[in-house]
Amino acid sequence: MKRTRLIFATNNQNKVEEIQAAIGNHVEVVSLKQAGIDIDIPEPHDTLEANASEKSTVINRLTRLSCFSEDTGLEVYSLNGEPGVKSARYAGDEKSFSKNIEKLLEKLKDHSDRRARFRTVISLIWQEKEYQFEGICEGNILTDARGSQGFGYDPVFQPLGSGLSFAEMTLKEKNRYSHRKKAADKLVIFLQDRAQTD
């Protein structure tokens, strides 16, 4: 399979690195900045699917190139799926990871059920058609932040089957469980299939 170059509709370098690591060498992932695109795409919708679609559609209209985006939410069962689609701005528009975590732990302090899941939806626009891929990682919210790797809610999320938080893992270790990796794997399989048939 020849290496495909795909614009990833994000300005978040952490996400670019995670997706590139998850995809491997099959696809060259190019951020908005690397593609010379300087815009902040709004996420106005109330589902991950619609927000992911919004971002990929905007970049596809702008470039006429195949591209993809993703939207990820942390969904806590005892909080009726919060913070969900508002994960990045849970504590306000400034997107403060530490304040988001603080708010989440405060809301959960009287809950014994700390089950949660990370859910990623990737929206790929490939040859003017949209395809979506989902990845889910089940786990629990810790009572205290642990570790310094990763980003977002990683210090308080412990995936099922591990004794570590995401923030205590290397990227390679995280990818054994990662929601983003699971969605990216489906994206790669799709691209591999297309490369053989195109």
C-alpha positions as CSV (number, residue, x, y, z in Angstrom):
1,M,0.0,0.0,0.0
2,K,1.5,3.3,-1.0
3,R,1.5,5.9,1.9
4,T,-1.6,8.0,1.9
5,R,-1.3,11.6,3.1
6,L,-4.4,12.7,5.0
7,I,-5.2,16.0,6.6
8,F,-6.3,15.6,10.2
9,A,-8.7,18.4,11.1
10,T,-7.2,19.4,14.4
11,N,-4.8,21.8,16.0
12,N,-4.1,19.5,18.9
13,Q,-0.6,18.1,18.5
14,N,-1.2,15.4,21.2
15,K,-4.0,14.0,19.1
16,V,-1.9,14.1,16.0
17,E,0.9,12.1,17.7
18,E,-1.6,9.6,19.2
19,I,-3.3,9.0,15.8
20,Q,0.0,8.7,13.9
21,A,1.2,6.2,16.5
22,A,-2.1,4.3,16.3
23,I,-2.1,4.3,12.4
24,G,1.6,3.5,12.0
25,N,3.3,4.1,8.7
26,H,0.3,3.3,6.5
27,V,-0.8,6.9,6.5
28,E,1.0,10.2,6.9
29,V,-1.1,12.3,9.2
30,V,-0.9,16.0,8.6
31,S,-2.2,18.6,11.1
32,L,-4.1,21.7,10.1
33,K,-1.0,23.8,10.9
34,Q,1.3,21.5,8.8
35,A,-1.2,21.9,5.9
36,G,-1.1,25.7,6.2
37,I,-4.7,26.0,7.5
38,D,-5.1,28.5,10.3
39,I,-8.7,28.1,11.5
40,D,-10.5,27.0,14.7
41,I,-13.4,24.9,13.6
42,P,-16.5,25.2,15.9
43,E,-18.0,22.2,17.6
44,P,-21.6,23.4,17.9
45,H,-23.5,20.0,17.9
46,D,-24.7,17.8,20.8
47,T,-23.2,14.5,19.5
48,L,-19.7,13.4,18.8
49,E,-20.7,12.1,15.4
50,A,-22.1,15.5,14.3
51,N,-19.1,17.5,15.6
52,A,-16.6,15.1,13.9
53,S,-18.6,15.4,10.7
54,E,-18.6,19.2,10.9
55,K,-14.8,19.4,11.2
56,S,-14.1,17.1,8.3
57,T,-16.7,18.7,6.1
58,V,-15.2,22.2,6.7
59,I,-11.7,21.1,5.8
60,N,-12.8,19.1,2.8
61,R,-14.7,22.1,1.5
62,L,-11.7,24.3,2.0
63,T,-9.1,21.9,0.4
64,R,-11.1,19.6,-1.8
65,L,-8.8,16.9,-0.4
66,S,-9.5,13.7,1.5
67,C,-9.3,14.4,5.2
68,F,-10.5,13.2,8.6
69,S,-11.4,14.5,12.0
70,E,-12.3,13.1,15.3
71,D,-14.3,14.0,18.3
72,T,-13.8,12.3,21.7
73,G,-15.8,12.4,24.8
74,L,-15.5,11.0,28.3
75,E,-18.9,9.6,29.3
76,V,-19.4,8.9,33.0
77,Y,-22.3,6.6,33.7
78,S,-23.4,8.0,37.1
79,L,-23.4,11.5,35.6
80,N,-25.8,10.5,32.8
81,G,-22.9,10.6,30.2
82,E,-21.3,13.9,31.3
83,P,-19.1,15.5,30.3
84,G,-19.6,13.8,26.9
85,V,-19.6,16.2,24.0
86,K,-18.6,19.0,26.3
87,S,-15.4,17.2,27.6
88,A,-12.9,19.8,26.4
89,R,-15.0,22.7,27.8
90,Y,-16.5,21.1,30.8
91,A,-15.3,23.8,33.2
92,G,-15.4,26.6,30.7
93,D,-14.4,27.8,27.3
94,E,-10.7,28.2,28.1
95,K,-10.3,24.3,27.8
96,S,-8.4,23.9,31.0
97,F,-7.5,20.2,31.6
98,S,-6.9,20.7,35.3
99,K,-10.2,22.6,35.9
100,N,-12.1,20.0,33.9
101,I,-10.7,17.3,36.1
102,E,-11.4,19.3,39.2
103,K,-15.0,19.7,38.2
104,L,-15.4,16.0,37.4
105,L,-13.9,14.8,40.7
106,E,-16.1,17.3,42.6
107,K,-19.2,16.0,40.9
108,L,-18.2,12.4,41.5
109,K,-17.2,12.8,45.2
110,D,-20.5,11.3,46.5
111,H,-20.8,8.6,43.9
112,S,-19.6,5.0,44.4
113,D,-20.2,4.1,40.8
114,R,-17.2,5.6,39.0
115,R,-17.6,3.6,35.7
116,A,-16.8,5.7,32.6
117,R,-15.8,5.2,29.0
118,F,-13.9,7.2,26.5
119,R,-15.6,7.3,23.1
120,T,-14.0,8.5,19.8
121,V,-15.7,9.0,16.5
122,I,-13.6,9.5,13.4
123,S,-15.2,11.1,10.4
124,L,-13.3,10.4,7.2
125,I,-14.2,12.2,3.9
126,W,-12.7,10.0,1.2
127,Q,-13.3,10.8,-2.4
128,E,-16.2,13.1,-1.5
129,K,-18.0,10.5,0.7
130,E,-18.1,10.5,4.5
131,Y,-17.4,7.4,6.6
132,Q,-17.5,7.1,10.4
133,F,-15.5,4.8,12.7
134,E,-16.1,4.5,16.5
135,G,-13.7,3.4,19.2
136,I,-14.6,2.8,22.9
137,C,-12.5,2.2,26.0
138,E,-14.3,1.2,29.2
139,G,-12.8,2.1,32.6
140,N,-13.2,3.9,35.9
141,I,-12.5,7.4,37.2
142,L,-9.9,7.5,39.9
143,T,-10.4,9.6,43.1
144,D,-7.0,11.4,42.5
145,A,-5.0,12.4,39.4
146,R,-2.0,10.1,38.7
147,G,0.8,10.4,36.2
148,S,2.1,13.1,33.9
149,Q,1.8,11.6,30.4
150,G,-1.0,12.1,27.9
151,F,-3.6,15.0,28.1
152,G,-7.1,15.8,29.0
153,Y,-8.7,13.4,31.5
154,D,-5.8,10.8,31.3
155,P,-4.6,11.3,34.9
156,V,-8.0,10.3,36.3
157,F,-9.0,7.5,33.8
158,Q,-8.0,3.9,34.5
159,P,-8.9,1.5,31.7
160,L,-10.4,-1.9,32.5
161,G,-7.6,-4.5,32.7
162,S,-4.9,-2.1,33.9
163,G,-3.7,-0.9,37.3
164,L,-2.4,2.4,35.7
165,S,-4.1,5.6,34.7
166,F,-3.7,6.6,31.1
167,A,-1.3,9.4,32.3
168,E,1.0,6.7,33.9
169,M,1.4,4.9,30.5
170,T,3.7,5.4,27.6
171,L,1.9,6.0,24.3
172,K,2.6,2.4,23.3
173,E,1.0,1.1,26.5
174,K,-1.9,3.4,26.2
175,N,-2.6,2.2,22.6
176,R,-3.3,-1.3,24.0
177,Y,-6.5,0.1,25.4
178,S,-7.1,3.4,23.6
179,H,-10.4,4.4,22.2
180,R,-8.6,6.5,19.6
181,K,-6.5,3.5,18.6
182,K,-9.6,1.4,18.1
183,A,-11.2,4.0,15.9
184,A,-7.9,4.5,14.0
185,D,-7.5,0.8,13.4
186,K,-10.9,0.8,11.6
187,L,-9.8,3.8,9.6
188,V,-6.6,2.0,8.5
189,I,-8.5,-1.2,7.5
190,F,-10.8,1.0,5.4
191,L,-7.9,2.7,3.7
192,Q,-6.1,-0.6,3.1
193,D,-9.2,-2.0,1.5
194,R,-9.6,1.1,-0.7
195,A,-5.9,0.9,-1.7
196,Q,-6.5,-2.6,-3.0
197,T,-9.6,-1.8,-4.9
198,D,-8.9,1.8,-6.2
